[in-house]
Amino acid sequence: MLSLGKEDKRQFTVLGSAATDGVLLPLQVVFKGKTGQVLPNNSAAVIAALEGWHLTHSANHWSTQETMRSFVQKVLHPYFEGKCFDLGLNPLTQRMI
């Protein structure tokens, strides 16, 4: 049996979310590492970013308070603002649960 890359044990966390209207929001992918150097730097990463995915990192690849804050800033809030625009609502006066 041939096994490729079995020594390469990179781990990451993926946060998936959906709005109540059924829209699947872009994924947040948390890689293990202390700096942004651990993020993929290839065509797949470029495509993911164009699709709205948020690639980030933490010391142990787990979601942290910092990665959750960045999720709200980079994924959730842009969705909220876009939805307000689509509905003709003012995002400064609207609330989100």
C-alpha positions as CSV (number, residue, x, y, z in Angstrom):
1,M,0.0,0.0,0.0
2,L,1.3,3.4,-1.0
3,S,0.7,6.3,1.4
4,L,1.8,9.8,0.4
5,G,2.4,12.6,2.8
6,K,1.7,10.6,5.9
7,E,4.5,12.5,7.7
8,D,2.9,15.8,6.9
9,K,0.4,16.2,9.7
10,R,-0.7,19.8,9.4
11,Q,-3.8,20.5,11.3
12,F,-6.3,23.3,10.9
13,T,-9.8,24.4,12.1
14,V,-12.6,25.3,9.8
15,L,-15.4,27.5,11.0
16,G,-18.5,27.2,8.8
17,S,-21.6,29.3,9.3
18,A,-25.0,30.0,7.7
19,A,-27.5,32.8,8.0
20,T,-31.1,32.1,8.8
21,D,-32.1,32.8,5.2
22,G,-30.0,29.8,4.2
23,V,-27.0,31.6,2.8
24,L,-23.7,29.8,3.6
25,L,-21.2,32.3,4.7
26,P,-17.5,32.1,3.6
27,L,-15.4,29.8,5.7
28,Q,-12.8,30.8,8.2
29,V,-9.7,28.5,8.2
30,V,-7.4,28.7,11.2
31,F,-3.9,27.3,10.6
32,K,-1.3,26.5,13.3
33,G,1.4,29.1,13.7
34,K,2.4,32.2,15.5
35,T,2.7,34.4,12.4
36,G,1.1,34.8,9.0
37,Q,4.0,32.9,7.5
38,V,2.0,29.7,8.1
39,L,-0.8,30.7,5.7
40,P,-0.8,29.0,2.3
41,N,0.7,31.1,-0.4
42,N,-0.5,29.4,-3.6
43,S,-3.2,29.6,-6.2
44,A,-5.7,27.7,-4.0
45,A,-5.2,30.4,-1.3
46,V,-5.8,33.1,-3.8
47,I,-9.0,31.4,-5.1
48,A,-10.2,30.9,-1.5
49,A,-9.6,34.6,-0.7
50,L,-11.5,35.6,-3.9
51,E,-14.4,33.4,-2.7
52,G,-14.4,35.4,0.6
53,W,-12.8,32.7,2.8
54,H,-10.9,34.1,5.8
55,L,-7.5,32.5,6.2
56,T,-5.9,33.1,9.6
57,H,-3.7,31.5,12.3
58,S,-3.4,30.8,16.0
59,A,-0.7,29.2,18.1
60,N,-2.4,25.8,18.1
61,H,-4.8,26.1,15.1
62,W,-7.8,26.4,17.4
63,S,-10.4,29.1,17.3
64,T,-9.6,31.8,19.9
65,Q,-11.2,35.0,21.0
66,E,-8.9,36.8,18.5
67,T,-9.8,34.5,15.6
68,M,-13.5,34.9,16.4
69,R,-13.2,38.7,16.5
70,S,-11.5,38.5,13.1
71,F,-14.4,36.2,11.8
72,V,-16.9,38.9,12.9
73,Q,-14.9,41.6,11.2
74,K,-14.0,39.8,8.0
75,V,-17.0,37.5,7.4
76,L,-20.0,38.2,9.5
77,H,-20.1,42.0,9.4
78,P,-19.6,42.3,5.6
79,Y,-22.5,39.9,5.2
80,F,-24.6,42.0,7.5
81,E,-23.8,45.2,5.7
82,G,-24.5,43.6,2.3
83,K,-27.8,42.3,3.5
84,C,-28.8,45.7,4.9
85,F,-27.9,47.3,1.5
86,D,-29.9,44.7,-0.4
87,L,-33.0,45.4,1.8
88,G,-32.5,49.2,1.8
89,L,-31.8,49.3,5.5
90,N,-29.4,51.4,7.5
91,P,-26.7,49.1,9.0
92,L,-26.1,51.7,11.7
93,T,-29.6,51.4,13.1
94,Q,-30.1,47.6,12.4
95,R,-29.3,44.9,14.9
96,M,-28.0,41.4,14.3
97,I,-28.4,38.4,16.6
